[in-house]
Amino acid sequence: MTMHVNLSPEMETYIKGKVSTGFYGNATEVIRDAIRRMQADEERATAFRRAVAEGEAELDRGEGRDYTAKRLDDITDAARRNLRSDKPIDPDVLP
């Protein structure tokens, strides 16, 4: 499909700059990459909203965990240790 799009001078300069770096072969590649990134962002946002809704539903059913300030500090410390270890965080073994 062929589309004609009007861009502001700033956007046109930006796209030309991206092409001039050599990373993109032409303006179409820049636009396609931008659209793919927008789609990925939307998918992540949708997944995040879904996870929040699931968490809220669990809390409504009384399935939540007790996160007192002390517990949150312990979890934060455990997460920091985990970041240094390259292992995925297992929420069931958090303090």
Stockholm file with secondary structure:
# STOCKHOLM 1.0

chainA/1-95         MTMHVNLSPEMETYIKGKVSTGFYGNATEVIRDAIRRMQADEERATAFRRAVAEGEAELDRGEGRDYTAKRLDDITDAARRNLRSDKPIDPDVLP
#=GR chainA/1-95 SS CCCCCCCCHHHHHHHHHHHHTTSSSSHHHHHHHHHHHHHHHHHHHHHHHHHHHHHHHHHHTTCCCCCCHHHHHHHHHHHHHHHHHTCCCCGGGCC
#=GC SS_cons        CCCCCCCCHHHHHHHHHHHHTTSSSSHHHHHHHHHHHHHHHHHHHHHHHHHHHHHHHHHHTTCCCCCCHHHHHHHHHHHHHHHHHTCCCCGGGCC
//
